[in-house]
Amino acid sequence: MRTVDEYISNLPEEKRKLCETIREMIRENVPGIQEKFSFKIPFYHYFGMFLYLNPNREGIDVGF
């Protein structure tokens, strides 16, 4: 199974940097959050689905 680390490392540089920054902010500010794949993109679960990171043409969608 592919990991979120692998997924992010394979993104184009600009999107990779954005995802890494957002990911770090999530991990630092939401203790106990779980990171996993759902629908082929990184989802963060905190008492259920909390948010996702979805690369698109313009950048990164962060959905809550």
N, CA, C and O atoms as CSV, one atom per row, in Angstrom:
chain,resi,resn,atom,element,x,y,z
A,1,MET,N,N,0.840,-1.193,0.000
A,1,MET,CA,C,0.000,0.000,0.000
A,1,MET,C,C,0.881,1.251,0.000
A,1,MET,O,O,1.881,1.321,0.714
A,2,ARG,N,N,0.510,2.188,-0.775
A,2,ARG,CA,C,1.236,3.447,-0.897
A,2,ARG,C,C,1.026,4.292,0.365
A,2,ARG,O,O,-0.073,4.345,0.918
A,3,THR,N,N,2.093,4.945,0.803
A,3,THR,CA,C,1.985,5.784,1.992
A,3,THR,C,C,1.765,7.244,1.591
A,3,THR,O,O,2.003,7.634,0.448
A,4,VAL,N,N,1.311,8.028,2.547
A,4,VAL,CA,C,1.134,9.459,2.299
A,4,VAL,C,C,2.486,10.097,2.002
A,4,VAL,O,O,2.569,11.007,1.177
A,5,ASP,N,N,3.548,9.632,2.666
A,5,ASP,CA,C,4.901,10.144,2.373
A,5,ASP,C,C,5.244,9.952,0.903
A,5,ASP,O,O,5.728,10.877,0.252
A,6,GLU,N,N,5.000,8.769,0.382
A,6,GLU,CA,C,5.295,8.477,-1.028
A,6,GLU,C,C,4.446,9.344,-1.946
A,6,GLU,O,O,4.940,9.889,-2.933
A,7,TYR,N,N,3.179,9.465,-1.618
A,7,TYR,CA,C,2.261,10.262,-2.423
A,7,TYR,C,C,2.756,11.708,-2.525
A,7,TYR,O,O,2.853,12.260,-3.621
A,8,ILE,N,N,3.065,12.308,-1.391
A,8,ILE,CA,C,3.505,13.701,-1.373
A,8,ILE,C,C,4.860,13.864,-2.059
A,8,ILE,O,O,5.074,14.841,-2.777
A,9,SER,N,N,5.774,12.920,-1.847
A,9,SER,CA,C,7.104,13.038,-2.458
A,9,SER,C,C,7.060,12.943,-3.980
A,9,SER,O,O,7.991,13.390,-4.649
A,10,ASN,N,N,5.996,12.368,-4.539
A,10,ASN,CA,C,5.867,12.238,-5.989
A,10,ASN,C,C,5.130,13.409,-6.649
A,10,ASN,O,O,4.964,13.425,-7.869
A,11,LEU,N,N,4.694,14.375,-5.862
A,11,LEU,CA,C,4.030,15.552,-6.428
A,11,LEU,C,C,5.065,16.495,-7.034
A,11,LEU,O,O,6.236,16.454,-6.654
A,12,PRO,N,N,4.643,17.347,-7.977
A,12,PRO,CA,C,5.557,18.375,-8.485
A,12,PRO,C,C,6.036,19.258,-7.326
A,12,PRO,O,O,5.327,19.418,-6.332
A,13,GLU,N,N,7.224,19.822,-7.452
A,13,GLU,CA,C,7.884,20.514,-6.341
A,13,GLU,C,C,7.011,21.545,-5.628
A,13,GLU,O,O,6.932,21.537,-4.399
A,14,GLU,N,N,6.361,22.421,-6.368
A,14,GLU,CA,C,5.549,23.474,-5.736
A,14,GLU,C,C,4.406,22.866,-4.901
A,14,GLU,O,O,4.158,23.297,-3.775
A,15,LYS,N,N,3.727,21.881,-5.454
A,15,LYS,CA,C,2.624,21.233,-4.730
A,15,LYS,C,C,3.146,20.400,-3.567
A,15,LYS,O,O,2.512,20.328,-2.514
A,16,ARG,N,N,4.299,19.773,-3.758
A,16,ARG,CA,C,4.909,18.986,-2.680
A,16,ARG,C,C,5.214,19.871,-1.484
A,16,ARG,O,O,4.919,19.508,-0.345
A,17,LYS,N,N,5.805,21.033,-1.741
A,17,LYS,CA,C,6.141,21.954,-0.656
A,17,LYS,C,C,4.888,22.436,0.076
A,17,LYS,O,O,4.879,22.526,1.304
A,18,LEU,N,N,3.834,22.744,-0.676
A,18,LEU,CA,C,2.576,23.162,-0.058
A,18,LEU,C,C,2.006,22.049,0.831
A,18,LEU,O,O,1.621,22.294,1.975
A,19,CYS,N,N,1.958,20.833,0.295
A,19,CYS,CA,C,1.421,19.704,1.063
A,19,CYS,C,C,2.260,19.442,2.313
A,19,CYS,O,O,1.709,19.175,3.381
A,20,GLU,N,N,3.568,19.514,2.192
A,20,GLU,CA,C,4.433,19.294,3.353
A,20,GLU,C,C,4.180,20.340,4.432
A,20,GLU,O,O,4.143,20.011,5.617
A,21,THR,N,N,4.007,21.588,4.033
A,21,THR,CA,C,3.747,22.661,4.999
A,21,THR,C,C,2.397,22.469,5.677
A,21,THR,O,O,2.295,22.569,6.900
A,22,ILE,N,N,1.373,22.196,4.896
A,22,ILE,CA,C,0.036,21.986,5.452
A,22,ILE,C,C,0.027,20.763,6.370
A,22,ILE,O,O,-0.555,20.795,7.455
A,23,ARG,N,N,0.665,19.706,5.935
A,23,ARG,CA,C,0.741,18.466,6.722
A,23,ARG,C,C,1.410,18.719,8.076
A,23,ARG,O,O,0.939,18.239,9.107
A,24,GLU,N,N,2.489,19.460,8.065
A,24,GLU,CA,C,3.194,19.785,9.301
A,24,GLU,C,C,2.299,20.598,10.240
A,24,GLU,O,O,2.265,20.348,11.445
A,25,MET,N,N,1.580,21.568,9.682
A,25,MET,CA,C,0.669,22.377,10.498
A,25,MET,C,C,-0.430,21.512,11.122
A,25,MET,O,O,-0.776,21.690,12.290
A,26,ILE,N,N,-0.964,20.594,10.355
A,26,ILE,CA,C,-2.016,19.702,10.859
A,26,ILE,C,C,-1.480,18.866,12.012
A,26,ILE,O,O,-2.098,18.790,13.074
A,27,ARG,N,N,-0.326,18.239,11.795
A,27,ARG,CA,C,0.248,17.360,12.819
A,27,ARG,C,C,0.602,18.112,14.099
A,27,ARG,O,O,0.450,17.569,15.194
A,28,GLU,N,N,1.067,19.345,13.979
A,28,GLU,CA,C,1.456,20.136,15.142
A,28,GLU,C,C,0.256,20.646,15.935
A,28,GLU,O,O,0.346,20.826,17.150
A,29,ASN,N,N,-0.860,20.877,15.260
A,29,ASN,CA,C,-1.991,21.543,15.897
A,29,ASN,C,C,-3.185,20.647,16.229
A,29,ASN,O,O,-4.113,21.081,16.912
A,30,VAL,N,N,-3.166,19.415,15.757
A,30,VAL,CA,C,-4.284,18.512,16.042
A,30,VAL,C,C,-3.721,17.211,16.608
A,30,VAL,O,O,-3.475,16.263,15.862
A,31,PRO,N,N,-3.515,17.164,17.924
A,31,PRO,CA,C,-2.974,15.947,18.544
A,31,PRO,C,C,-3.896,14.755,18.305
A,31,PRO,O,O,-5.117,14.872,18.408
A,32,GLY,N,N,-3.308,13.628,17.991
A,32,GLY,CA,C,-4.084,12.402,17.812
A,32,GLY,C,C,-4.727,12.241,16.446
A,32,GLY,O,O,-5.477,11.289,16.229
A,33,ILE,N,N,-4.452,13.147,15.523
A,33,ILE,CA,C,-5.035,13.020,14.181
A,33,ILE,C,C,-4.419,11.824,13.473
A,33,ILE,O,O,-3.236,11.532,13.650
A,34,GLN,N,N,-5.212,11.141,12.679
A,34,GLN,CA,C,-4.729,9.983,11.923
A,34,GLN,C,C,-4.699,10.326,10.442
A,34,GLN,O,O,-5.628,10.922,9.898
A,35,GLU,N,N,-3.609,9.934,9.814
A,35,GLU,CA,C,-3.402,10.210,8.396
A,35,GLU,C,C,-3.582,8.908,7.632
A,35,GLU,O,O,-2.948,7.906,7.960
A,36,LYS,N,N,-4.441,8.912,6.614
A,36,LYS,CA,C,-4.632,7.723,5.789
A,36,LYS,C,C,-5.160,8.110,4.419
A,36,LYS,O,O,-5.564,9.250,4.189
A,37,PHE,N,N,-5.148,7.140,3.516
A,37,PHE,CA,C,-5.685,7.350,2.177
A,37,PHE,C,C,-7.164,7.006,2.149
A,37,PHE,O,O,-7.591,5.983,2.683
A,38,SER,N,N,-7.922,7.864,1.527
A,38,SER,CA,C,-9.315,7.607,1.202
A,38,SER,C,C,-9.541,8.267,-0.153
A,38,SER,O,O,-9.116,9.401,-0.371
A,39,PHE,N,N,-10.196,7.572,-1.050
A,39,PHE,CA,C,-10.468,8.114,-2.378
A,39,PHE,C,C,-9.179,8.525,-3.110
A,39,PHE,O,O,-9.180,9.469,-3.900
A,40,LYS,N,N,-8.092,7.809,-2.837
A,40,LYS,CA,C,-6.784,7.986,-3.502
A,40,LYS,C,C,-6.075,9.302,-3.167
A,40,LYS,O,O,-5.174,9.716,-3.897
A,41,ILE,N,N,-6.468,9.960,-2.080
A,41,ILE,CA,C,-5.798,11.176,-1.628
A,41,ILE,C,C,-5.627,11.128,-0.113
A,41,ILE,O,O,-6.326,10.369,0.558
A,42,PRO,N,N,-4.709,11.925,0.439
A,42,PRO,CA,C,-4.528,11.944,1.895
A,42,PRO,C,C,-5.738,12.549,2.609
A,42,PRO,O,O,-6.178,13.654,2.291
A,43,PHE,N,N,-6.259,11.806,3.574
A,43,PHE,CA,C,-7.322,12.287,4.454
A,43,PHE,C,C,-6.800,12.264,5.873
A,43,PHE,O,O,-5.967,11.434,6.237
A,44,TYR,N,N,-7.295,13.174,6.653
A,44,TYR,CA,C,-6.932,13.245,8.064
A,44,TYR,C,C,-8.198,13.007,8.871
A,44,TYR,O,O,-9.212,13.680,8.688
A,45,HIS,N,N,-8.111,12.030,9.770
A,45,HIS,CA,C,-9.269,11.616,10.556
A,45,HIS,C,C,-9.081,12.036,12.009
A,45,HIS,O,O,-8.044,11.787,12.625
A,46,TYR,N,N,-10.114,12.680,12.531
A,46,TYR,CA,C,-10.140,13.093,13.926
A,46,TYR,C,C,-11.594,12.994,14.359
A,46,TYR,O,O,-12.387,13.906,14.124
A,47,PHE,N,N,-11.933,11.887,14.988
A,47,PHE,CA,C,-13.343,11.578,15.297
A,47,PHE,C,C,-14.152,11.567,14.005
A,47,PHE,O,O,-15.234,12.151,13.934
A,48,GLY,N,N,-13.623,10.904,12.992
A,48,GLY,CA,C,-14.225,10.853,11.660
A,48,GLY,C,C,-13.359,11.648,10.689
A,48,GLY,O,O,-12.318,12.192,11.059
A,49,MET,N,N,-13.812,11.702,9.442
A,49,MET,CA,C,-13.063,12.453,8.431
A,49,MET,C,C,-13.037,13.920,8.814
A,49,MET,O,O,-14.079,14.531,9.052
A,50,PHE,N,N,-11.841,14.478,8.872
A,50,PHE,CA,C,-11.640,15.846,9.334
A,50,PHE,C,C,-11.298,16.765,8.162
A,50,PHE,O,O,-11.929,17.807,7.979
A,51,LEU,N,N,-10.298,16.378,7.370
A,51,LEU,CA,C,-9.932,17.173,6.199
A,51,LEU,C,C,-9.142,16.336,5.220
A,51,LEU,O,O,-8.685,15.239,5.539
A,52,TYR,N,N,-8.987,16.879,4.004
A,52,TYR,CA,C,-8.216,16.192,2.972
A,52,TYR,C,C,-7.328,17.184,2.235
A,52,TYR,O,O,-7.553,18.394,2.264
A,53,LEU,N,N,-6.309,16.635,1.571
A,53,LEU,CA,C,-5.424,17.400,0.697
A,53,LEU,C,C,-5.596,16.845,-0.715
A,53,LEU,O,O,-5.353,15.661,-0.950
A,54,ASN,N,N,-6.008,17.686,-1.646
A,54,ASN,CA,C,-6.260,17.230,-3.002
A,54,ASN,C,C,-5.590,18.168,-4.003
A,54,ASN,O,O,-6.079,19.273,-4.238
A,55,PRO,N,N,-4.467,17.733,-4.598
A,55,PRO,CA,C,-3.805,18.554,-5.614
A,55,PRO,C,C,-4.720,18.762,-6.822
A,55,PRO,O,O,-5.416,17.843,-7.254
A,56,ASN,N,N,-4.707,19.983,-7.356
A,56,ASN,CA,C,-5.448,20.274,-8.578
A,56,ASN,C,C,-4.594,21.182,-9.457
A,56,ASN,O,O,-3.432,21.427,-9.133
A,57,ARG,N,N,-5.133,21.674,-10.539
A,57,ARG,CA,C,-4.348,22.510,-11.468
A,57,ARG,C,C,-3.806,23.780,-10.836
A,57,ARG,O,O,-2.689,24.204,-11.133
A,58,GLU,N,N,-4.606,24.388,-9.959
A,58,GLU,CA,C,-4.233,25.685,-9.398
A,58,GLU,C,C,-3.367,25.571,-8.144
A,58,GLU,O,O,-2.731,26.551,-7.757
A,59,GLY,N,N,-3.326,24.415,-7.504
A,59,GLY,CA,C,-2.569,24.261,-6.268
A,59,GLY,C,C,-3.051,23.061,-5.477
A,59,GLY,O,O,-3.068,21.941,-5.988
A,60,ILE,N,N,-3.444,23.292,-4.224
A,60,ILE,CA,C,-3.891,22.221,-3.345
A,60,ILE,C,C,-5.241,22.603,-2.745
A,60,ILE,O,O,-5.365,23.669,-2.141
A,61,ASP,N,N,-6.247,21.755,-2.901
A,61,ASP,CA,C,-7.514,21.939,-2.197
A,61,ASP,C,C,-7.354,21.372,-0.799
A,61,ASP,O,O,-6.881,20.249,-0.629
A,62,VAL,N,N,-7.745,22.140,0.194
A,62,VAL,CA,C,-7.810,21.665,1.569
A,62,VAL,C,C,-9.298,21.705,1.925
A,62,VAL,O,O,-9.892,22.773,2.074
A,63,GLY,N,N,-9.875,20.524,2.053
A,63,GLY,CA,C,-11.310,20.459,2.321
A,63,GLY,C,C,-11.582,19.978,3.720
A,63,GLY,O,O,-10.912,19.073,4.218
A,64,PHE,N,N,-12.562,20.580,4.356
A,64,PHE,CA,C,-12.970,20.189,5.703
A,64,PHE,C,C,-14.322,19.521,5.637
A,64,PHE,O,O,-14.858,19.110,6.666
